[in-house]
Amino acid sequence: MTLEKAQADALVELLNVDPTVFKDLPAFIAEFRAWRDGQSRAESEQKRLDNRPPWLNGGNGDGLNRTDKREISRHVAQVIGATLLKDYRRYEALTEQYPDWYKEKAAFSEAANGEGLYLAPSVWSDRIYANVEQFGYARRMATVIPMPDRDIKLNAGTGAVLATWPGHNTAVTPTDATNFFTQSSLTAATLAVAAIIQKELDEDAIASLIDFLTMRHGKAIAKAEDLQFFNGTGSPFTGVVGAVTTNVVTLSATKTAFSNISWTDMVDLKLKTNPDIQINGAYVVSSTVFGVLSKEVDDNRRPIYFNEQPHANLNNTGINQTPWNYNGSPLWVVSNDLMPTTAAARVGAVFGDFENYSLFGERRGLTMETYDQSYAGVDLSGKRQVAIEMTERVALAFPDETAFAVLKTAAS
């Protein structure tokens, strides 16, 4: 193996190394390749981190050091204090102190008691939404779109463009525009999450308190969104389980439990959709169904399909979860409380193109309201407690149910 002197001199200048390293050329080449590969991996990892939400970067999960967290916590505490006093001027002064921490104007209501909704600092709401994305699935799997109004209609485009071979003096068969441009509605609904804390906590342990609320609020929002996304029954949204009525695969008679689901049923489920959906489609099952599928073995006691493990840590969920590879498609495992429970005529698995045919609308980000007298029938003033309520306005829709298929147990 040889190396031209000009190339060697260029490497010496580029890498700033001792020319004597070329005495053992094979060893140097091997070391250089290892260094180069390491740089490539580092660049790839950096690109991955750059593409993540800003508050997911960093070793502590939100990219903030202790000083940053303390400054944010102090500011959030002051905002909470201003909302408790209904001091709009104080609130405005705080927003002007850190204008970059507020992405939009607060949506003040015209309530009879004069109370309005105060926009939560985006530096805090971003951290909350980072937890929503970390522990949730809906925002990860659906297409997220902004909503300029409470109700918007989108052209679903569920029809098919026709290609025909018209003969001489024969009219071309047109696509039915009425059916092709079927509209799908997105109507925003309000999601609220609240916590009652001791008044003294915002003085004694504000940093820890804000971190605690950030995590708990994020998890609560994620669970509420996911429940509506997968198994909502119409209050306020209908999830994918209830939205699909066309592509239904039903287990054979007497198979009324999830324990009866087999890999052949999962194959039928995928084949129930069109080939273009199968290319980008994914399975969704509960932990119970996942346990049934993962224990399936053939006649030689070898596992069926689950011989390829995900590359990431299986303890991760939501945005950090790596799906299983099942029947050539991703398989997402969600908690049992997000899907129907085992029984007759219940949906045990879903397959479909969530990325292109499920919509998650965002009408308004997190706003905050505080109460120190009474909240939801709880006397706060006599216990020196404060209720912190945060709300968002979002919407869910599945514009084309034929992009999905469901697997149901037998009715009897």
N, C-alpha and C positions, 0 to 999 in steps of 0.2 A: 504494500500500500504506500503510495507516494503522495506528496503534497508539494505543489509548486512554491518556489521561494516567495514569489509575489503574494500568493495567497497566505503563506505563513506570516509574512511581514504585515499584511493587512489585518490578520487575526491578532497579532501581537499588539498593533496599534489600537484596534477596536476593543480588545478585552483588557488591555493594559497588563499583560502578563509577562513573566520572565521568558525570554526566548529559549532558555535552556529546557523549558518544558517539552520542546519538540524533539528532544533526544529520545524520549519514549513516546513516539508518535501514536501508536495504537491506544496507549493508556490515555493520552491527551484527548484523542478523538472521542473515546468512550466517555471521558469526563465532560467534554464539551457538549456531547449529545444529552447527557443527563442534565446538565445545566440548562440547555435549551428546552428540553421537555418540561423541566420544572418551571421555567419562565412561562411556557405555554399554558400549563395548568394554573399557574397563578393568575395569568391574564384572564383565562376563562372564568375562574372563580370570582375575580373582580367584576367582570361583566355581569355575572349572575347577581352579585350583590348590588350593582348599580341599577339593575332592572327591578329590584325589589322596592316595596314602599319604603320611604326614608326611615320610618320608625321601626322597621324590622332589621335594619342594619346594625351591626355592632354586637359585641359579645354578650351584652345584657338583654338582647332581644329588642331594644328600641333605639340603639345608637346614641344614647345619652350617657354622659358621665355623671358622677355624683353631684357636681356643681350645677350642671344643667338641670338635673332633676329638681334640685332644691330651689333653683330660681323659678322654674315652671310651677312647682308646688306652691311657692309663696304667692305667685301671681294668681293662680287658681283660687287660693284661699281668699285673696282680696276680692276677686270677682264674686265668689260665693257670699262674702260679707256685704258687698254692694247690692246683690240681688235680695238678700235677706231684708235689707233696709229699704228696698224698692228705690234706691238712689240712682236714678238714671244718669245724673251728671257724673257721679263717681264712676259709674260703669263706663261712660264715654271717655273719661279721663284715662282709665286703665287701658281701653282699646287703643287710644292715641299713644300711650306709652310704648306699646309693642304692636304697631300697625300690621306687621307681617304675620302676627299670630291670629289675625282675624281675616278670613277669606271672603266674607260676605256680610251684609248688614243684618242685624237682628230683625226677626219678624215679630214686631210687637203686635199683640192682639188688642181688640177693643172690648175686653172683658168689663163687666159692670163694675167690678171692684178696682179697676184701673191697673190690674196686674198684667204684665206682659211677659213674653218669652225672651230670655237673654241668650244670645248666641254664645255657645261654649267656645273658649279659646281653641282655635284650630290646632295649636301645638299640643293641646290635651286631647281633642277629639280625634286627631290623627293617631295618637297612641292607643286610644280606645278602639278605633277601627282596625289598627294593626292586630289587636287581639281578636277582633271579629273575624278577620281574614285568616288568622292563625288557627282558630278553633272551629271556624265555620266552613260551609261548602257552597252555599248559594252564590255568594259573590265570586267565588273561585270558579264555578262551573258555568254560570250564566254570562250573557253579554250585558254589561252594566252601561246604562245610557242615562244622560241627564234629562229631567222633565221640566220644560219651561212653564208648564201649567199643571193643574191638578189632574186633568184628564187629557190624554193625548191618544191619537189613533195612528197606528202604523200599518202600512201596506204589508200584509203577511206574504203575499206572493205564493199562495199555496197551489195555484194551478200549474199547468205544464204548457210550455211553448210547443206548438204543433209544427212538425216538418212534414210536408206532403209533396207528392209528385203530381201536380195537376196536368191533365192531358191538354191537348190543343182545344182552345175555345172553352176551357173549364175554369171556373173561379177557384181561387185558393181558399181553403178552409181556414178561417181566422180563429184565433184564440178568443174565448169568451172573456172579455175584459172584466165583466162583473164578477166572475168567479176567480179570475186570476189575481185581481187586486183586492182580495178579501182583507178587510181591515181587522186589526187586533187592537183592543183597547187596553190602555194602562191607566188605572185609577189609583192615585196615591192614598194610602191609609197611614194613620199615625201609630207608631210603636213607641211605647213609653217604658222606661225602666227607672226604678226609684230605690233609694236607700235611706234609712233613718240612722243618724249618728248622734253621738253626744256632742254638745256644743264645745266642750273643752278639748275634744280631739283635734279640732282645727287649730288649736293653739299649741298643744303639747307634742303632737306627732304628725304634722301636716304632710311631710314628705312620704312617710309610710302610708298615711291615710289615702293620699292621692294615688299612690301606686296600687293600693288595695282596691280602690274604687275603679281604677283603670282596668284592672284584670277582671273584676267581677262584672262590671258593666259590659265589657267586651264579650265575655262568655254568655251573659244573659241575652244580649242582642243577637249573637250568632245563633244560639239555640232557637230563639223565637223566629228568626228569619228562615232557618233551615226547616223548621217544623212546617211552616207555611209552604215553603218551596217543594218539599217532598210530599207531605201528607195533609196539606191544608184542606179543609172541608167547606170553604166558602165564607168563613168569618176571620179575616176579611178576604182571603184569597183561596183559590182552588189549586192545590198542588198537582204535581205531575201524576201522582197515583190516581187522583180523581178526574184529571183532565183527559186521560186516554180512554176512549171508549171503542175505537175502531180496531186497533191491532192488539187483540187479547188472545193470549195462549192459556188454555185451561188444562190443568192436570186431569188425567183420566179418572173415571168414577171411583169413589171411595178414598181417593187421595186428598184428604181434607186438611192436612197439616203441612207445615214447612219442611218437616223431616222427610216428606215424600218427594221433595224436589231432587231431580237428578241432572247430571251434566247434559243429557239428551234434551231435557226441557229447556236448559239454558241455550243450547244450540238452536232449538225451534224458536225461542224468543228473539234471538238476533236475526234469524232468517225471516221473521215476520215483517221486518222493515225492508225498505228498498236498498239496493246495493250502494247508492250514494250516501245513505245514512250509515250503513255498516262501516264505511271507510273511516268516518270520524266519530262513530258512536262509542258509547261506554256503558258498562253495566253499573247498576247501583243496587246493593243488597244490604240488609241489616246484619248485625253481628251474628244473630241466630242462624240466618241462612248461610252466611259465610262459614260458620262452623260445620254445617251440614255438607257443604260443597268441598271444604278442605279435607274432610274425613273420608270422602269417597275413594274407593280403591277398585282395581280391576280384579280379575280372577286370580292373578298372581300376587295380590296384596300390594300392588304398586299404586301410588297416588295418581289420580286422574287430574291432569291439567296443572295441578299446583306443584310442578317440579321446578318452576322458576320463581325465585324469591325476588321481591323488590330490592332495589339497591340502597334505599334509604332506611332510616330507623322507623320501624313499624309503630313505635309509640307515638309518632307524630300524627296529627290530624289536620283536616282542613288544607290550607295552602301548602303546608309542609309535608303532607302525606304523599307518598309515592304509591300509585295504585298497583294492584296486582295485575299480572298479565293472564287473562283467562279467555280461552277460545280466540286468541288473536286480538283481543280488545282490552282496554283498561277496565278494571273492576274496582269501584270505590266501595269501601266498607264504612257504613254510618252506624251510629248508635241505635239500639233497638227502639228508643222512644221517638225516633224520627220516621219510622216506618210502621205499617200495620202490624199487629201482633198475630201470631199463628192462630188460625181458625178456618172454618169452611168459607169458601168464596172470598178469600183475602188475597191482596197483592203481595207477593213475596219477593219479586225482583222487577227491575225496570231496565230497559235498554233504549238508548236513543242518542241523538246528537244534541247534547245540552248546550254546547258552545254556540251553535248557530240558531237554535230554535227554542231557547228559553231566555226571557228578558227580565232584567232586574232594573227597575227605574228608580232614580234618586230625585225626589222633588226638593228636599231640603235636608241639610246636614243636621248635626246635633244642636239642639237648643236646650237651655237649662232654666229651671225655675226652682226656687227654694221656698220652704214653708217653715215657720217656727211657732205657729199656733196650733194648727190641726192639719192632719193629712190622712185621707181615707178612713176617717172615723177614729184616728188615733190622736189622743191629747198630747201635744208636744210641749206646750208652754209649761205645764206642770211638772214635766220631767227633764227640762232643759235639753230638749232634743231638737234636731234640725232634719227635715226631709229634703233630700236633693233629688229632683226629678229631671230626667233627660229624655227628650223625645226626638224622633226623626220621622220623616215622611217618605215612604218608599212604595213601590208597586211591583207586582209579579205578573207575568203572563207567559203562556205557551201558545204562540201564534199558529202553529201547525201540529195538531196532535198526531198526525200520521208519521211524524218524525220520531215517534216513540212507540214502544210496545211494552205491555205489562204481562207478567206471569202470575196467574191466579190459581189458588187451590180449588179443588172440586167443590161444588155446592153440597154434595152428599155422597 
